[in-house]
């Protein structure tokens, strides 16, 4: 196990140095070709030489982040944990006010999920009737 770890560490050190030297040479060559250009940023997406785009690392970094975050998102994990607790404990877990706060939380922090919400007329009418009933009970 220790030998395997030592081999992997040496491999990663060599790879890191190789990437460093490769990117440094790439930056120097790109700056030699693009010296004096003020119409585009240094490593823009449009900067190409013979079809070769100079810098893929930022785009690949963003792709990697999106891939990993899509499979493990802390907000989604928290929301799903709350739903599972509601299933486990039934009416003892959460209230109507808590459900409203969860909906606000989802809308505020994950606006792309707005289109997945279920808005049925029956649900809206039920909520309205419930609110009217509560206000009548309080008024008496």
Backbone as CSV, one residue per row, in Angstrom:
resi,resn,N_x,N_y,N_z,CA_x,CA_y,CA_z,C_x,C_y,C_z
1,UNK,0.820,-1.185,0.000,0.000,0.000,0.000,0.869,1.256,0.000
2,UNK,1.930,1.257,0.810,2.817,2.422,0.848,3.568,2.597,-0.464
3,UNK,3.961,1.492,-1.083,4.660,1.569,-2.361,3.736,2.132,-3.434
4,UNK,2.500,1.692,-3.417,1.523,2.199,-4.382,1.316,3.711,-4.196
5,UNK,1.193,4.142,-2.954,1.021,5.561,-2.670,2.238,6.359,-3.125
6,UNK,3.440,5.832,-2.888,4.666,6.512,-3.316,4.718,6.628,-4.839
7,UNK,4.353,5.583,-5.531,4.358,5.609,-6.999,3.360,6.634,-7.520
8,UNK,2.157,6.652,-6.937,1.146,7.621,-7.370,1.576,9.053,-7.082
9,UNK,2.187,9.289,-5.927,2.667,10.636,-5.605,3.735,11.088,-6.590
10,UNK,4.662,10.205,-6.925,5.701,10.550,-7.905,5.078,10.831,-9.271
11,UNK,4.086,10.043,-9.641,3.402,10.250,-10.914,2.718,11.616,-10.934
12,UNK,2.018,11.955,-9.828,1.321,13.230,-9.778,2.288,14.409,-9.783
13,UNK,3.428,14.264,-9.123,4.429,15.339,-9.152,4.963,15.537,-10.569
14,UNK,5.240,14.439,-11.255,5.700,14.538,-12.638,4.648,15.140,-13.547
15,UNK,3.406,14.731,-13.378,2.314,15.285,-14.192,2.130,16.767,-13.920
16,UNK,2.204,17.160,-12.653,2.053,18.574,-12.302,3.148,19.420,-12.935
17,UNK,4.386,18.939,-12.855,5.493,19.673,-13.483,5.336,19.743,-14.997
18,UNK,4.900,18.650,-15.595,4.689,18.632,-17.042,3.601,19.599,-17.479
19,UNK,2.522,19.637,-16.730,1.440,20.576,-17.048,1.919,22.006,-16.873
20,UNK,2.674,22.263,-15.824,3.213,23.605,-15.594,4.102,24.050,-16.751
21,UNK,5.004,23.221,-17.158,5.914,23.577,-18.269,5.126,23.723,-19.570
22,UNK,4.195,22.813,-19.817,3.395,22.890,-21.040,2.572,24.164,-21.118
23,UNK,1.934,24.543,-20.024,1.130,25.770,-20.027,2.007,27.010,-20.128
24,UNK,3.169,26.983,-19.499,4.093,28.115,-19.588,4.553,28.326,-21.030
25,UNK,4.918,27.245,-21.721,5.315,27.346,-23.136,4.141,27.832,-23.973
26,UNK,2.969,27.329,-23.681,1.772,27.747,-24.406,1.511,29.245,-24.210
27,UNK,1.627,29.743,-22.985,1.419,31.162,-22.730,2.448,32.023,-23.444
28,UNK,3.693,31.578,-23.439,4.752,32.361,-24.104,4.510,32.404,-25.606
29,UNK,4.160,31.268,-26.218,3.882,31.256,-27.657,2.649,32.088,-27.989
30,UNK,1.618,31.985,-27.169,0.404,32.764,-27.424,0.692,34.249,-27.302
31,UNK,1.484,34.633,-26.321,1.792,36.057,-26.179,2.655,36.546,-27.334
32,UNK,3.526,35.688,-27.886,4.334,36.091,-29.040,3.453,36.336,-30.257
33,UNK,2.426,35.516,-30.444,1.536,35.697,-31.586,0.535,36.829,-31.370
34,UNK,0.153,37.051,-30.138,-0.914,38.019,-29.875,-0.394,39.314,-29.262
35,UNK,0.877,39.585,-29.344,1.425,40.808,-28.772,0.882,42.020,-29.544
36,UNK,0.419,42.979,-28.814,-0.094,44.190,-29.443,-1.560,44.124,-29.821
37,UNK,-2.223,43.019,-29.656,-3.652,42.939,-29.973,-4.435,43.549,-28.819
38,UNK,-5.196,44.569,-29.102,-6.005,45.199,-28.065,-7.494,44.969,-28.299
39,UNK,-7.838,44.340,-29.415,-9.257,44.151,-29.725,-9.865,42.913,-29.069
40,UNK,-9.046,41.988,-28.597,-9.566,40.797,-27.916,-8.754,40.559,-26.641
41,UNK,-9.380,39.953,-25.622,-8.609,39.577,-24.428,-7.555,38.524,-24.766
42,UNK,-6.569,38.406,-23.921,-5.420,37.547,-24.191,-5.817,36.102,-24.456
43,UNK,-6.639,35.524,-23.614,-7.069,34.142,-23.816,-8.577,34.070,-24.030
44,UNK,-9.080,34.816,-24.972,-10.505,34.761,-25.259,-10.814,33.481,-26.028
45,UNK,-12.116,33.160,-26.147,-12.513,31.957,-26.877,-12.197,32.090,-28.363
46,UNK,-12.125,33.320,-28.844,-11.911,33.552,-30.267,-10.444,33.522,-30.677
47,UNK,-9.532,33.498,-29.699,-8.108,33.511,-30.010,-7.701,32.116,-30.481
48,UNK,-7.445,31.992,-31.777,-7.044,30.708,-32.350,-5.938,30.952,-33.364
49,UNK,-5.122,29.960,-33.517,-4.052,30.018,-34.505,-4.125,28.730,-35.317
50,UNK,-4.594,28.822,-36.532,-4.730,27.653,-37.388,-5.728,26.643,-36.840
51,UNK,-6.777,27.108,-36.190,-7.786,26.221,-35.631,-7.475,25.733,-34.223
52,UNK,-6.294,26.045,-33.694,-5.912,25.621,-32.351,-6.267,26.723,-31.367
53,UNK,-7.135,26.411,-30.429,-7.474,27.348,-29.370,-6.458,27.182,-28.251
54,UNK,-5.943,28.268,-27.744,-4.799,28.191,-26.835,-5.122,27.700,-25.429
55,UNK,-6.234,28.116,-24.877,-6.447,27.810,-23.468,-7.765,27.094,-23.251
56,UNK,-7.693,25.795,-22.949,-8.877,24.988,-22.679,-9.122,24.800,-21.187
57,UNK,-8.154,25.118,-20.363,-8.237,24.784,-18.939,-9.405,25.477,-18.239
58,UNK,-9.644,26.783,-18.437,-10.794,27.379,-17.739,-12.124,26.751,-18.159
59,UNK,-12.282,26.464,-19.437,-13.525,25.839,-19.885,-13.663,24.432,-19.318
60,UNK,-12.583,23.676,-19.306,-12.637,22.324,-18.739,-12.872,22.360,-17.231
61,UNK,-12.317,23.376,-16.564,-12.527,23.539,-15.126,-14.008,23.784,-14.834
62,UNK,-14.632,24.667,-15.591,-16.060,24.956,-15.413,-16.897,23.717,-15.723
63,UNK,-16.532,22.992,-16.775,-17.262,21.758,-17.094,-17.166,20.761,-15.941
64,UNK,-15.992,20.612,-15.384,-15.813,19.696,-14.259,-16.632,20.106,-13.046
65,UNK,-16.653,21.401,-12.754,-17.463,21.881,-11.637,-18.937,21.579,-11.861
66,UNK,-19.417,21.855,-13.064,-20.828,21.623,-13.354,-21.188,20.139,-13.268
67,UNK,-20.307,19.291,-13.752,-20.580,17.853,-13.700,-20.657,17.378,-12.257
68,UNK,-19.723,17.811,-11.408,-19.728,17.340,-10.031,-20.859,17.966,-9.229
69,UNK,-21.137,19.234,-9.448,-22.209,19.900,-8.710,-23.577,19.390,-9.118
70,UNK,-23.710,18.934,-10.354,-25.006,18.422,-10.791,-25.356,17.138,-10.054
71,UNK,-24.361,16.385,-9.618,-24.626,15.125,-8.954,-24.649,15.234,-7.438
72,UNK,-24.093,16.305,-6.931,-24.081,16.457,-5.477,-24.212,17.926,-5.139
73,UNK,-25.432,18.384,-4.995,-25.672,19.788,-4.729,-26.159,19.933,-3.292
74,UNK,-25.505,20.783,-2.491,-25.872,20.867,-1.077,-27.314,21.330,-0.845
75,UNK,-27.817,22.241,-1.671,-29.195,22.692,-1.492,-30.166,21.551,-1.769
76,UNK,-29.888,20.804,-2.829,-30.768,19.682,-3.148,-30.713,18.615,-2.057
77,UNK,-29.529,18.365,-1.541,-29.407,17.376,-0.467,-30.214,17.802,0.753
78,UNK,-30.125,19.077,1.105,-30.872,19.562,2.269,-32.380,19.465,2.031
79,UNK,-32.811,19.857,0.842,-34.232,19.817,0.511,-34.760,18.380,0.525
80,UNK,-34.003,17.460,-0.053,-34.428,16.060,-0.072,-34.427,15.453,1.325
81,UNK,-33.497,15.876,2.173,-33.492,15.402,3.556,-34.763,15.851,4.269
82,UNK,-35.171,17.095,3.998,-36.403,17.584,4.613,-37.615,16.786,4.138
83,UNK,-37.659,16.479,2.856,-38.772,15.689,2.332,-38.789,14.278,2.928
84,UNK,-37.625,13.683,3.088,-37.548,12.351,3.670,-37.982,12.368,5.142
85,UNK,-37.618,13.428,5.867,-38.049,13.553,7.258,-39.567,13.692,7.333
86,UNK,-40.133,14.422,6.377,-41.590,14.566,6.342,-42.249,13.215,6.095
87,UNK,-41.681,12.415,5.203,-42.236,11.077,4.961,-42.090,10.181,6.186
88,UNK,-40.975,10.298,6.889,-40.724,9.440,8.037,-41.619,9.798,9.226
89,UNK,-41.742,11.092,9.530,-42.447,11.521,10.737,-43.896,11.935,10.479
90,UNK,-44.281,12.047,9.231,-45.671,12.371,8.897,-46.087,13.753,9.365
91,UNK,-47.267,13.874,9.962,-47.770,15.200,10.344,-47.010,15.834,11.501
92,UNK,-46.174,15.059,12.209,-45.403,15.639,13.308,-44.230,16.483,12.806
93,UNK,-43.860,16.325,11.543,-42.721,17.077,11.005,-43.230,18.149,10.043
94,UNK,-42.881,19.366,10.301,-43.219,20.452,9.391,-44.646,20.932,9.547
95,UNK,-44.834,22.181,9.221,-46.155,22.794,9.279,-46.409,23.508,7.965
96,UNK,-47.567,24.122,7.870,-47.893,24.881,6.661,-46.925,26.061,6.490
97,UNK,-46.583,26.693,7.604,-45.635,27.811,7.539,-44.261,27.324,7.077
98,UNK,-43.850,26.157,7.567,-42.574,25.597,7.141,-42.558,25.277,5.657
99,UNK,-43.695,24.787,5.154,-43.797,24.496,3.726,-43.657,25.773,2.909
100,UNK,-44.246,26.856,3.386,-44.101,28.147,2.673,-42.651,28.611,2.679
101,UNK,-41.972,28.455,3.823,-40.561,28.846,3.879,-39.715,27.986,2.955
102,UNK,-40.004,26.692,2.868,-39.267,25.822,1.956,-39.475,26.245,0.514
103,UNK,-40.707,26.632,0.177,-40.973,27.093,-1.183,-40.211,28.380,-1.479
104,UNK,-40.165,29.294,-0.518,-39.383,30.525,-0.696,-37.900,30.203,-0.862
105,UNK,-37.419,29.257,-0.069,-36.026,28.831,-0.145,-35.697,28.300,-1.540
106,UNK,-36.582,27.455,-2.060,-36.361,26.890,-3.391,-36.391,27.980,-4.456
107,UNK,-37.351,28.874,-4.380,-37.477,29.929,-5.390,-36.285,30.877,-5.327
108,UNK,-35.830,31.193,-4.125,-34.730,32.160,-3.980,-33.376,31.577,-4.378
109,UNK,-33.112,30.334,-3.990,-31.780,29.776,-4.197,-31.669,28.881,-5.420
110,UNK,-32.796,28.395,-5.924,-32.774,27.525,-7.101,-33.886,27.933,-8.061
111,UNK,-33.774,29.102,-8.688,-34.871,29.589,-9.529,-35.171,28.684,-10.721
112,UNK,-34.212,27.897,-11.169,-34.450,27.018,-12.306,-35.440,25.911,-11.958
113,UNK,-35.676,25.667,-10.680,-36.623,24.633,-10.275,-38.061,25.150,-10.250
114,UNK,-38.234,26.440,-10.490,-39.569,27.041,-10.479,-40.489,26.346,-11.486
115,UNK,-39.958,25.988,-12.637,-40.794,25.372,-13.662,-41.225,23.955,-13.281
116,UNK,-40.580,23.340,-12.288,-40.934,21.987,-11.879,-41.989,21.948,-10.779
117,UNK,-42.372,23.103,-10.268,-43.372,23.134,-9.199,-44.741,22.766,-9.733
118,UNK,-45.529,22.154,-8.878,-46.870,21.752,-9.267,-47.851,22.804,-8.757
119,UNK,-48.479,23.495,-9.685,-49.500,24.482,-9.329,-50.836,23.979,-9.852
120,UNK,-51.582,23.337,-9.000,-52.897,22.884,-9.432,-53.948,23.820,-8.851
121,UNK,-55.009,23.978,-9.577,-56.073,24.868,-9.124,-56.686,24.351,-7.824
122,UNK,-56.783,23.036,-7.712,-57.346,22.431,-6.513,-56.520,22.794,-5.277
123,UNK,-55.199,22.772,-5.418,-54.323,23.103,-4.296,-54.476,24.567,-3.898
124,UNK,-54.538,25.454,-4.889,-54.662,26.881,-4.602,-56.014,27.162,-3.933
125,UNK,-57.083,26.567,-4.454,-58.414,26.768,-3.879,-58.453,26.240,-2.444
126,UNK,-57.844,25.076,-2.221,-57.811,24.505,-0.879,-57.090,25.443,0.086
127,UNK,-55.969,25.986,-0.313,-55.212,26.903,0.546,-56.028,28.161,0.850
128,UNK,-56.707,28.675,-0.173,-57.519,29.874,0.015,-58.664,29.594,1.001
129,UNK,-59.347,28.472,0.839,-60.444,28.126,1.748,-59.936,27.917,3.174
130,UNK,-58.781,27.313,3.301,-58.189,27.091,4.624,-57.859,28.422,5.292
131,UNK,-57.306,29.355,4.529,-56.985,30.673,5.076,-58.253,31.422,5.478
132,UNK,-59.311,31.310,4.680,-60.577,31.958,5.013,-61.170,31.354,6.291
133,UNK,-61.085,30.030,6.398,-61.616,29.366,7.585,-60.865,29.800,8.834
134,UNK,-59.544,29.915,8.736,-58.739,30.360,9.887,-59.077,31.781,10.287
135,UNK,-59.252,32.652,9.297,-59.553,34.049,9.623,-60.943,34.165,10.257
136,UNK,-61.901,33.319,9.856,-63.225,33.330,10.472,-63.175,32.822,11.903
137,UNK,-62.347,31.793,12.135,-62.215,31.235,13.483,-61.589,32.262,14.409
138,UNK,-60.600,32.995,13.945,-59.939,34.013,14.766,-60.862,35.185,15.044
139,UNK,-61.722,35.499,14.078,-62.618,36.648,14.219,-63.718,36.430,15.242
140,UNK,-64.071,35.182,15.537,-65.168,34.907,16.481,-64.762,35.031,17.888
